[in-house]
Amino acid sequence: MAGASGFLGRRLAAGPLRGHEIIRLVRRAPRSAGEIRWTPASGQLDPAALDGVDAVVNLAGANIGDRRWTPAYRRLLRDSRVEPTRTLAQAIARRPDRPRVFLSSSGINIYGDTGDRTVDESDPPGEGFFPDLCRVWESSTRPAEEAGVRVVLLRSGVPLEKDEGFLKPQMLPFRLGLGGPIAGGRQYLPWISLDDWLRAVAFLLERDDLAGPVNLTGPRPVTNAEFTRAFGAALQRPAVLPLPEVAIRAAVGGVAELAVMSTRAVPGVLSRAGFTFHHQDVRSALAAALE
């Protein structure tokens, strides 16, 4: 697993994959027998890292929301995703005893701004920085796919969890009654409960008939205004103070592109495959996140 120390990697290892033997790829000196050092920036990965490996899970990538998107940080966002993915895909392809599956992260924002139009995995990428990044990111898995390995592209929406990720920076203002819709609130938010995200990844590891892009989003996307009302209600706080687009762009810079982007994505592949969502709507997902 690459990215095992991140928000989702830690929970995946401690949850659905608990009981499996997990080899963590790290960029420092290994501290245990379950860690192997790699240097994805230069394409270096010890071939022994894949000895006897059944599946590879790639969650590597710099955080998209913890600083301003300067030109240098945009390069880091790209390089921290593309280079690890390419390194893993090439290492997989070189082996005679290849893993049976390669699950690799991508982003639901690959579709760009879809407005009110609903999209699923059959729709093409959109336009803009993040769709372009996702397109290159996903294409970096091609060596593994061409070698005959089942490749699943995890187009993740916004996993809801109070202590990390999307919800964490909003907890205090919403608790203080200072939350409200962003840029009018008409843009769609592709949310998913953390529990369903973890269960979906485990589901995809086992389903040998599923490959290609998979939207990891809840079945009922909501607008930012609807999400804001649900979040305020879950916290029993008012959530009526609007945040204009110009204000959020001034505050957070490039990441505002995602905050104001409308991505009305649905989980077509998971739904057709019979995956059962524990949280069908955003209110139950928020209730679970706040427990």
C-alpha positions in Angstrom: 0.0 0.0 0.0 1.2 3.4 -1.0 -0.1 6.3 1.1 -0.8 4.1 4.1 0.0 6.9 6.5 -2.7 9.2 5.1 -6.3 9.8 6.2 -7.8 7.0 4.1 -4.8 4.7 4.1 -4.7 4.4 7.9 -8.4 3.7 8.2 -8.4 1.2 5.3 -5.5 -0.8 7.0 -7.2 -0.7 10.4 -10.7 -1.5 9.1 -11.6 -3.6 6.1 -8.0 -4.9 5.5 -7.4 -5.7 9.1 -6.2 -9.3 9.3 -4.5 -9.1 5.9 -0.7 -8.8 5.7 0.0 -5.2 4.6 3.3 -4.1 3.2 3.6 -0.3 3.6 5.7 1.7 1.1 7.5 4.5 2.9 9.9 7.2 1.9 12.0 7.0 5.0 14.1 4.3 6.6 11.8 1.3 7.4 10.9 0.9 11.1 9.4 -2.6 10.9 9.4 -5.7 8.7 6.1 -4.6 7.3 7.6 -1.5 5.6 9.7 -1.1 2.4 11.4 2.1 1.4 10.8 3.5 -2.1 11.7 6.7 -3.9 8.9 7.3 -6.4 10.3 10.7 -7.5 13.1 8.8 -9.2 11.1 5.7 -10.1 12.9 3.5 -7.5 11.1 0.5 -6.0 12.9 -2.6 -4.8 11.5 -5.5 -6.9 11.3 -7.6 -3.8 8.5 -5.3 -2.5 6.1 -7.1 -4.8 7.2 -10.7 -3.9 4.0 -12.7 -3.3 1.8 -9.6 -3.4 -1.8 -10.3 -4.3 -3.0 -6.7 -4.6 -1.5 -3.2 -4.8 -3.4 -0.2 -3.4 -2.2 3.2 -4.3 -3.4 6.2 -2.2 -0.3 8.4 -2.6 -0.8 12.1 -3.2 -0.2 15.5 -1.5 -3.3 17.0 0.3 -5.3 19.2 -2.1 -6.8 21.4 0.6 -4.1 22.4 3.2 -2.4 25.3 1.4 -2.7 27.8 -1.5 -2.3 26.4 -5.0 0.8 28.3 -6.1 2.4 27.2 -9.3 5.0 25.2 -7.2 2.2 23.5 -5.2 0.3 22.7 -8.4 3.5 20.9 -9.6 3.6 19.0 -6.3 0.0 18.0 -6.5 0.7 16.5 -10.0 4.1 15.0 -9.2 3.0 13.4 -5.9 0.3 11.5 -7.8 1.6 10.8 -11.2 5.2 9.6 -10.3 4.2 7.1 -7.5 1.4 5.7 -9.8 3.8 5.3 -12.7 6.5 3.7 -10.5 4.0 1.2 -9.2 2.5 0.4 -12.6 5.9 -0.1 -14.2 7.1 -2.3 -11.3 3.9 -4.4 -11.6 4.3 -4.8 -15.3 7.9 -6.0 -15.0 7.1 -8.9 -12.8 6.4 -12.4 -14.1 4.2 -13.1 -11.0 2.1 -10.0 -11.1 -0.4 -9.0 -8.5 -4.0 -9.8 -9.6 -5.3 -6.3 -9.0 -4.0 -2.7 -8.9 -6.4 -0.2 -7.1 -5.2 3.4 -7.8 -6.6 6.7 -6.5 -8.1 9.3 -8.8 -10.5 12.2 -8.2 -14.2 12.6 -8.8 -13.4 16.1 -10.1 -12.1 14.5 -13.3 -15.5 15.4 -14.8 -15.0 19.1 -14.2 -17.9 21.4 -13.7 -21.0 19.5 -14.8 -23.5 22.0 -13.4 -26.9 20.2 -13.0 -26.0 17.4 -15.4 -25.6 14.0 -13.8 -22.5 12.1 -14.8 -21.2 8.5 -14.2 -18.2 6.5 -15.3 -19.3 6.6 -19.0 -18.8 10.3 -19.2 -15.5 11.9 -20.5 -13.2 14.1 -18.4 -13.9 17.8 -18.2 -11.7 20.8 -18.6 -9.4 22.6 -16.1 -6.5 22.0 -13.9 -7.9 19.1 -11.8 -9.5 17.2 -14.7 -6.3 17.5 -16.6 -4.3 16.2 -13.5 -6.7 13.3 -13.1 -6.4 12.3 -16.7 -2.6 12.1 -16.5 -2.8 10.4 -13.1 -5.1 7.7 -14.4 -3.1 7.2 -17.6 0.0 6.5 -15.4 -1.6 3.1 -14.6 -1.4 1.9 -18.2 1.7 -0.2 -18.0 0.0 -2.5 -15.4 -3.2 -2.6 -17.5 -1.3 -3.5 -20.7 0.5 -6.3 -18.7 -2.9 -7.8 -18.1 -3.5 -6.7 -14.5 -7.0 -5.7 -13.4 -6.7 -2.0 -12.8 -9.4 -0.1 -10.8 -9.4 3.7 -10.8 -10.9 5.0 -7.5 -12.6 8.2 -8.5 -13.2 9.3 -4.9 -15.7 11.9 -3.9 -15.6 13.7 -0.5 -15.4 11.1 2.4 -17.2 12.6 5.4 -15.3 12.3 8.7 -15.2 14.9 11.5 -11.6 14.7 12.5 -9.9 14.9 9.0 -10.5 15.8 5.4 -13.3 17.9 4.1 -15.3 18.3 7.4 -12.4 19.1 9.8 -11.8 22.8 8.9 -15.6 23.4 8.8 -16.3 22.0 12.3 -15.5 25.1 14.3 -17.2 27.8 12.2 -20.3 25.6 11.9 -20.3 24.9 15.7 -20.1 28.7 16.2 -23.1 29.3 13.9 -20.9 30.8 11.2 -21.4 28.2 8.5 -23.3 28.9 5.3 -23.6 28.1 1.6 -20.5 28.8 -0.6 -20.9 30.9 -3.8 -24.7 30.7 -3.8 -24.7 27.0 -2.9 -26.0 25.7 -6.3 -23.0 23.6 -7.0 -23.2 19.8 -6.4 -21.0 18.1 -3.8 -20.0 14.5 -4.5 -20.0 13.2 -0.9 -19.6 9.7 0.4 -19.6 8.4 4.0 -16.2 7.2 5.2 -17.7 3.8 6.1 -19.1 3.3 2.5 -15.8 4.5 1.0 -13.8 1.9 3.0 -16.4 -0.9 2.3 -16.4 0.0 -1.5 -12.6 -0.3 -1.7 -12.7 -3.8 0.0 -15.6 -4.7 -2.4 -13.5 -3.7 -5.5 -10.5 -5.7 -4.3 -12.6 -8.8 -4.3 -14.7 -8.3 -7.4 -12.6 -9.8 -10.3 -15.2 -8.7 -12.8 -14.8 -4.9 -12.1 -12.1 -2.8 -13.7 -11.6 0.7 -15.0 -13.0 3.9 -13.4 -15.3 3.6 -10.5 -17.1 6.6 -8.8 -16.8 6.4 -5.0 -19.7 8.7 -4.2 -22.9 8.5 -2.3 -26.0 7.6 -4.5 -27.8 10.9 -3.9 -25.6 13.9 -4.6 -26.7 17.2 -3.0 -26.0 20.9 -3.7 -23.7 22.8 -1.4 -26.8 24.6 0.0 -28.5 21.3 0.8 -25.3 20.0 2.4 -25.0 23.2 4.5 -28.5 22.8 5.8 -27.9 19.1 6.7 -24.6 19.9 8.4 -26.1 22.7 10.4 -29.0 20.5 11.4 -26.7 17.7 12.4 -24.8 20.1 14.7 -28.0 21.8 15.8 -26.6 25.2 14.7 -27.8 27.8 12.2 -26.0 27.7 8.9 -27.2 30.7 6.9 -24.2 33.0 6.6 -23.3 33.0 2.8 -19.7 32.9 1.7 -19.3 34.7 -1.7 -17.0 33.1 -4.3 -14.7 36.1 -4.3 -14.2 35.7 -0.5 -13.3 32.0 -0.7 -10.9 32.6 -3.7 -9.2 35.3 -1.7 -8.9 33.0 1.4 -7.8 29.7 -0.1 -6.7 30.5 -3.7 -6.6 27.6 -6.2 -8.5 25.1 -4.0 -11.5 27.4 -4.5 -11.7 25.9 -8.0 -13.0 22.7 -6.3 -15.1 24.5 -3.7 -17.2 26.2 -6.4 -17.1 23.4 -8.9 -20.4 21.5 -9.4 -19.8 17.7 -9.9 -23.1 15.9 -9.9 -21.6 12.4 -10.0 -23.3 9.1 -9.2 -21.8 5.7 -8.5 -22.9 3.9 -11.6 -20.5 0.9 -11.5 -21.0 0.2 -7.8 -24.8 0.4 -8.1 -24.9 -1.9 -11.1 -22.5 -4.3 -9.3 -24.9 -4.6 -6.4 -22.9 -2.7 -3.8 -25.1 -1.8 -0.8 -24.6 1.7 0.6 -25.0 1.9 4.4 -25.6 5.7 4.0 -28.0 6.5 1.1 -28.3 10.2 1.9 -26.1 13.0 3.2 -28.0 13.3 6.5 -27.3 9.7 7.6 -23.7 10.1 6.4 -23.2 13.2 8.5 -24.8 11.6 11.5 -22.3 8.7 11.2 -19.4 11.2 10.7 -20.3 13.1 13.8 -20.7 10.1 16.1 
